[in-house]
Amino acid sequence: MIYSLLKMIHVSSIILSYLLFLLRGIWMMRDSANLRQRWVKILPHVVDTILLTSAVALAFAVQQNPLSDSWLSAKVIGLLLYISLGMVAMRFGKTRKIRIIAWIAAQCVFLYIVLVALTKSPVLNIF
């Protein structure tokens, strides 16, 4: 039962985190004043904290170790890349073009992370 609850929290926070990132990216491309709202600066951090906490709790619950499970290692590395690209897209990109390219690349990395989670394999057989 605890596993099911943790998984529901984790998946829900993934969806919410992604939707917030998607929305913020659209606002960034439109140079919207919405990006400067207080809740837009706070809520993603709260959601991502819940996401990461639930991920660690799930790993403990099912006794998985990213150092010994290659698919979990791939997710962690993908997450670090996703976070880095998100930081470039939302904060550190020097030009609008760089921010948009980083935002699109982050979408691709997010898709990879989801596919790894679904297949439990770090290597995706696309063909």
Secondary structure, 3 states (H helix, E strand, C coil): CHHHHHHHHHHHHHHHHHHHHHHHHHHHHCCCHHHHCHHHHHHHHHHHHHHHHHHHHHHHHCCCCCCCCHHHHHHHHHHHHHHHHHHHHHHHCCCHHHHHHHHHHHHHHHHHHHHHHHHCCCCCCCC
